Amino acid sequence: MAASANSDFGRKEIESRRFQQIIGNSPALQSVLEQVELVGPTDSTVLVLGETGTGKELIARAVHNVSSRCGRPFIKLNCAAIPSGLLESELFGHEKGAFTGAITQRIGRFEAAHGGTLFLDEIGDVPVKLQSKLLRVLQEQEFERLGSTHAHRVDVRVIAATNQDLAGLVTERRFRMDLYYRIDVFPIAVPPLRERVEDIPLLVRHFVERYGARMSKQIPEISQDAMEALMRYPWPGNVRELQNVIERAVILTAGSVLQVPALPSLLPSWREAATLEDAERYHILRALEESNWVVGGKSGAAARLGLARTTLTSKMQKRGISRDKPESIRRCDGRIE
């Protein structure tokens, strides 16, 4: 069956000349790139929306690359990956002696991004008490370092991203309304992979070439059945999950035909039978059981899912998943594995 799919796998060109590393030519993705080209040359704040693993950082970098700030700093910060007590220092810097352990002066991400772009990923995780200070720098382009009363002015374009419902967080009083409207100037919704299925062959080729080069392997073929299986699977972890699967496949492949590992056995009618939350819960539980409930580390559940440890911990808390409350993995058709 290898030859029947080899033509598409081996000859299609990756259409990413203008936007590096953004792979695909589906209408859904092209619509996003048109929005990037429209807002990029402005200095307006952009809010990138999308599920985990859809490539929100790539879209943010694309906005920077088509702006007049291209060539200047592109600084990024995952707000969910920094402990809340340290996030203020990461954003605004601190003076020597501002807190225990502050043995030297340090600039923050806003100062580092002066003249360029600051990408604030997972902005929904910024603590409420810090949101007012973030709002001030967005409105007035000035701030004080932690432990200082001297105002520093900066010229920074902010691009924020989230996989959360910020409007819902505003209703729950977990996100300031004024900050929400300040960052929601130009929202760009990045489609999940299940809505751009036609991009999967291009993405597969891209990742096979990347990991094949790293492992000194040439893998020019993939079977029709394997490609169809990849295109049927709903990819709740989106492009990041596909990337991890293809890396594993390249490791497993000894010949010229890509050996795709078995995908999780979700019901074929997953899209109609289950919510995204159901699928996410399923994958988290499966990864935890496969890693013996180890969350962090190279072999932990977070690495298996392509997530930061703190992100996975947050998702576990949100879904009520705990080793103290053991449960079997429930398939989307109601059967227990």
Phi and psi in degrees as a GROMACS rama.xvg file:
@    title "Ramachandran Plot"
@    xaxis  label "Phi"
@    yaxis  label "Psi"
@TYPE xy
-62.6914  -41.9216  ALA-2
-66.1123  -30.5991  ALA-3
-64.943  -28.1661  SER-4
-104.749  -4.94187  ALA-5
-67.1437  -31.3609  ASN-6
-63.7041  -47.4613  SER-7
-65.9465  -40.6375  ASP-8
-69.9077  -35.3259  PHE-9
-94.7288  -20.3805  GLY-10
-116.085  -18.4976  ARG-11
-63.4715  136.543  LYS-12
-89.2699  139.072  GLU-13
-79.0573  118.126  ILE-14
-89.8671  82.9352  GLU-15
-139.927  32.2524  SER-16
-63.0246  -42.7525  ARG-17
-83.663  -33.9901  ARG-18
-118.606  99.6179  PHE-19
-60.1319  136.35  GLN-20
71.0241  -0.092291  GLN-21
-93.6599  107.277  ILE-22
-103.039  128.301  ILE-23
140.067  158.213  GLY-24
-136.337  22.0849  ASN-25
-69.3911  153.743  SER-26
-56.8537  -37.6074  PRO-27
-62.997  -42.2733  ALA-28
-73.1363  -39.639  LEU-29
-61.9624  -34.407  GLN-30
-63.0436  -40.5024  SER-31
-64.0205  -44.7093  VAL-32
-66.4509  -30.8771  LEU-33
-65.132  -38.9189  GLU-34
-65.7424  -37.4104  GLN-35
-61.7485  -45.712  VAL-36
-65.1912  -30.7734  GLU-37
-72.5137  -45.5072  LEU-38
-90.4879  -21.4578  VAL-39
-52.8915  -50.2301  GLY-40
-67.9742  -13.9129  PRO-41
-83.1782  176.247  THR-42
-108.122  16.021  ASP-43
-69.4546  151.038  SER-44
-71.629  138.224  THR-45
-118.903  137.954  VAL-46
-114.952  113.16  LEU-47
-94.9393  122.099  VAL-48
-111.457  145.185  LEU-49
163.969  161.08  GLY-50
-68.1834  163.874  GLU-51
-58.9035  133.877  THR-52
86.6486  7.06592  GLY-53
-84.4749  -13.3392  THR-54
99.66  36.6525  GLY-55
-64.2663  -35.5335  LYS-56
-65.5729  -37.2401  GLU-57
-62.4691  -39.1506  LEU-58
-66.9297  -41.8205  ILE-59
-60.715  -43.8331  ALA-60
-65.9528  -33.5253  ARG-61
-65.5647  -40.2011  ALA-62
-59.2321  -44.2323  VAL-63
-62.7155  -41.9577  HIS-64
-66.8618  -27.8632  ASN-65
-97.945  7.89204  VAL-66
-97.0154  171.56  SER-67
-71.0344  -9.96058  SER-68
-88.1599  -1.66737  ARG-69
-57.9643  133.985  CYS-70
97.605  -14.7104  GLY-71
-99.0392  176.471  ARG-72
-59.8766  138.675  PRO-73
-118.309  102.435  PHE-74
-105.436  135.4  ILE-75
-124.237  151.082  LYS-76
-147.388  124.238  LEU-77
-88.1194  106.466  ASN-78
-66.5447  -21.0812  CYS-79
-83.4286  -14.9327  ALA-80
-93.5406  -5.38383  ALA-81
-108.957  128.092  ILE-82
-52.9661  140.67  PRO-83
-56.2125  -32.6902  SER-84
-69.9492  -18.6895  GLY-85
-106.598  -8.69754  LEU-86
-65.5011  -38.1923  LEU-87
-60.7953  -42.8547  GLU-88
-65.6072  -38.6891  SER-89
-63.4532  -38.8392  GLU-90
-76.4485  -46.0052  LEU-91
-113.314  -7.00121  PHE-92
81.3285  177.926  GLY-93
-150.617  159.205  HIS-94
-92.6736  158.923  GLU-95
-58.5074  129.909  LYS-96
83.3093  6.24877  GLY-97
-63.8109  -29.7079  ALA-98
-157.633  169.272  PHE-99
-59.0247  125.091  THR-100
98.9383  -10.8175  GLY-101
-83.4984  78.6715  ALA-102
-85.006  -14.4505  ILE-103
-140.346  163.411  THR-104
-71.9422  144.925  GLN-105
-143.472  133.547  ARG-106
-82.6336  155.096  ILE-107
-98.3936  -174.514  GLY-108
-67.5264  -32.954  ARG-109
-63.7293  -44.5609  PHE-110
-65.5982  -38.7694  GLU-111
-64.6813  -27.9297  ALA-112
-92.1957  5.99021  ALA-113
-51.9459  127.949  HIS-114
86.4323  -11.4621  GLY-115
-123.538  -138.402  GLY-116
-126.166  138.277  THR-117
-112.507  121.71  LEU-118
-101.496  113.915  PHE-119
-102.696  97.7219  LEU-120
-81.6695  148.799  ASP-121
53.6105  50.4792  GLU-122
-66.3128  -21.3449  ILE-123
-65.0037  -14.181  GLY-124
-93.2565  2.30647  ASP-125
-68.994  127.409  VAL-126
-58.0083  145.5  PRO-127
-57.022  -39.8958  VAL-128
-65.8363  -18.777  LYS-129
-96.9431  -13.9819  LEU-130
-65.5005  -31.8815  GLN-131
-66.3355  -37.2103  SER-132
-70.5363  -35.5563  LYS-133
-66.6454  -40.7948  LEU-134
-60.4939  -40.9265  LEU-135
-61.6004  -44.8932  ARG-136
-69.4979  -30.2797  VAL-137
-68.9119  -37.5281  LEU-138
-81.996  -41.5937  GLN-139
-110.776  -7.59431  GLU-140
58.2139  37.094  GLN-141
-148.331  155.592  GLU-142
-160.86  170.948  PHE-143
-116.007  141.572  GLU-144
-65.3856  155.222  ARG-145
-61.6994  127.05  LEU-146
88.9291  9.37687  GLY-147
-131.584  154.367  SER-148
-111.786  4.3402  THR-149
-86.5075  124.485  HIS-150
-80.0099  133.279  ALA-151
-109.834  131.319  HIS-152
-97.7807  141.329  ARG-153
-136.988  158.184  VAL-154
-116.886  95.476  ASP-155
-134.597  132.165  VAL-156
-92.5459  133.103  ARG-157
-107.336  130.605  VAL-158
-118.225  122.198  ILE-159
-108.822  158.303  ALA-160
-144.873  151.369  ALA-161
-158.943  153.358  THR-162
-108.375  10.4433  ASN-163
-102.974  165.629  GLN-164
-88.432  93.7159  ASP-165
-63.7104  -37.0746  LEU-166
-61.5615  -38.0995  ALA-167
-66.2776  -38.5106  GLY-168
-65.5553  -33.613  LEU-169
-63.912  -44.3015  VAL-170
-60.296  -36.9189  THR-171
-83.1896  3.51676  GLU-172
60.7016  30.929  ARG-173
-102.901  -3.37983  ARG-174
-146.997  131.748  PHE-175
-65.318  134.846  ARG-176
-64.1626  -41.7041  MET-177
-66.2361  -35.2736  ASP-178
-69.622  -38.6688  LEU-179
-58.742  -47.8899  TYR-180
-71.0927  -23.817  TYR-181
-73.2686  -33.5327  ARG-182
-94.1478  -15.0457  ILE-183
-91.1239  40.9118  ASP-184
-71.0559  -48.8014  VAL-185
-136.833  89.9009  PHE-186
-78.3811  139.574  PRO-187
-124.117  118.373  ILE-188
-94.3133  116.77  ALA-189
-85.7338  123.819  VAL-190
-71.1189  145.569  PRO-191
-68.1577  160.44  PRO-192
-61.9389  -30.923  LEU-193
-66.5711  -14.4311  ARG-194
-99.6042  3.50661  GLU-195
-138.603  51.9985  ARG-196
-58.4711  -33.5613  VAL-197
-65.4827  -13.7101  GLU-198
-84.9394  -11.8542  ASP-199
-59.4972  -46.1483  ILE-200
-57.2352  -40.1544  PRO-201
-66.1414  -40.7169  LEU-202
-66.0465  -40.4412  LEU-203
-60.5357  -47.1197  VAL-204
-61.0388  -43.7657  ARG-205
-58.1395  -47.9849  HIS-206
-71.807  -34.4492  PHE-207
-63.4801  -43.2806  VAL-208
-64.7529  -41.0861  GLU-209
-62.7984  -53.1423  ARG-210
-78.1905  -27.5629  TYR-211
-63.4156  -41.31  GLY-212
-63.9391  -40.2645  ALA-213
-66.1522  -33.378  ARG-214
-102.505  10.495  MET-215
56.4447  46.5233  SER-216
-124.029  142.431  LYS-217
-112.363  116.502  GLN-218
-128.716  87.3353  ILE-219
-85.5033  -6.46549  PRO-220
-127.353  153.947  GLU-221
-145.502  141.09  ILE-222
-71.9432  155.155  SER-223
-60.0705  -43.3913  GLN-224
-61.6702  -42.018  ASP-225
-64.8909  -43.8981  ALA-226
-65.3387  -40.6409  MET-227
-63.4165  -37.9059  GLU-228
-63.8647  -41.0804  ALA-229
-65.1178  -34.1561  LEU-230
-81.2984  -21.253  MET-231
-82.2479  -30.1742  ARG-232
-66.6996  138.002  TYR-233
-77.7935  -11.1463  PRO-234
49.7163  66.1713  TRP-235
-61.597  -24.2818  PRO-236
-91.4533  3.72125  GLY-237
59.2776  -147.136  ASN-238
-62.4495  -34.7443  VAL-239
-63.285  -39.1469  ARG-240
-67.2308  -43.1075  GLU-241
-59.9262  -43.0329  LEU-242
-57.704  -45.1426  GLN-243
-64.317  -40.3189  ASN-244
-64.2016  -42.1943  VAL-245
-69.7811  -37.0573  ILE-246
-59.8753  -44.0924  GLU-247
-62.701  -39.4143  ARG-248
-63.2151  -41.8749  ALA-249
-63.8105  -38.9484  VAL-250
-61.0265  -40.7397  ILE-251
-75.8955  -20.9153  LEU-252
-81.9486  127.222  THR-253
-106.947  -21.6484  ALA-254
-111.882  -146.446  GLY-255
-97.3021  -6.15637  SER-256
-108.461  124.882  VAL-257
-60.6066  127.581  LEU-258
-98.0236  96.8411  GLN-259
-80.8199  126.178  VAL-260
-68.716  161.966  PRO-261
-62.3678  134.912  ALA-262
-88.5766  154.67  LEU-263
-52.818  139.795  PRO-264
-84.5765  72.5886  SER-265
-81.9905  153.891  LEU-266
-60.8749  137.637  LEU-267
-54.0588  -33.6105  PRO-268
-91.5541  34.9997  SER-269
-52.1202  -43.0627  TRP-270
-59.4353  -35.4419  ARG-271
-89.5561  -27.6164  GLU-272
-92.897  -16.0594  ALA-273
-144.227  156.017  ALA-274
-88.1466  167.53  THR-275
-62.11  -35.7288  LEU-276
-61.7719  -39.3075  GLU-277
-61.3751  -45.7359  ASP-278
-65.9954  -39.8059  ALA-279
-63.8109  -43.4836  GLU-280
-61.017  -41.8073  ARG-281
-58.8034  -47.716  TYR-282
-67.9083  -38.3789  HIS-283
-63.6108  -46.6509  ILE-284
-62.9966  -41.4115  LEU-285
-62.8736  -45.7356  ARG-286
-64.3249  -38.4177  ALA-287
-65.768  -41.7375  LEU-288
-67.5372  -39.292  GLU-289
-67.4042  -27.4506  GLU-290
-100.36  12.4413  SER-291
57.0641  37.6813  ASN-292
64.1763  25.2255  TRP-293
-87.908  122.45  VAL-294
-86.5972  -50.4051  VAL-295
-96.487  -176.321  GLY-296
87.3755  169.789  GLY-297
-63.8069  -29.1731  LYS-298
-107.03  8.3744  SER-299
-77.9278  173.185  GLY-300
-62.9974  -36.7768  ALA-301
-61.2386  -44.0825  ALA-302
-65.0306  -38.3834  ALA-303
-62.9855  -32.9621  ARG-304
-92.2737  -5.57026  LEU-305
72.6547  31.9967  GLY-306
-118.515  158.194  LEU-307
-70.5921  150.017  ALA-308
-57.8104  -42.6181  ARG-309
-65.4887  -35.414  THR-310
-65.4491  -44.037  THR-311
-64.3501  -42.7434  LEU-312
-58.7464  -41.332  THR-313
-63.3983  -42.7953  SER-314
-65.4972  -38.4393  LYS-315
-62.6083  -42.3938  MET-316
-64.6954  -41.1418  GLN-317
-65.2054  -36.5248  LYS-318
-91.377  -0.280851  ARG-319
68.2833  32.5115  GLY-320
-94.1248  123.955  ILE-321
-150.283  145.997  SER-322
-66.7411  -23.2254  ARG-323
-71.0587  -15.4472  ASP-324
-122.168  72.3963  LYS-325
-61.5189  143.003  PRO-326
-153.188  148.107  GLU-327
-79.6689  160.767  SER-328
-75.6864  120.623  ILE-329
-97.1821  124.238  ARG-330
-70.7341  163.385  ARG-331
-68.8517  -14.3907  CYS-332
-94.9715  9.13245  ASP-333
92.8277  -9.28152  GLY-334
-81.9489  153.026  ARG-335
-99.2562  133.446  ILE-336
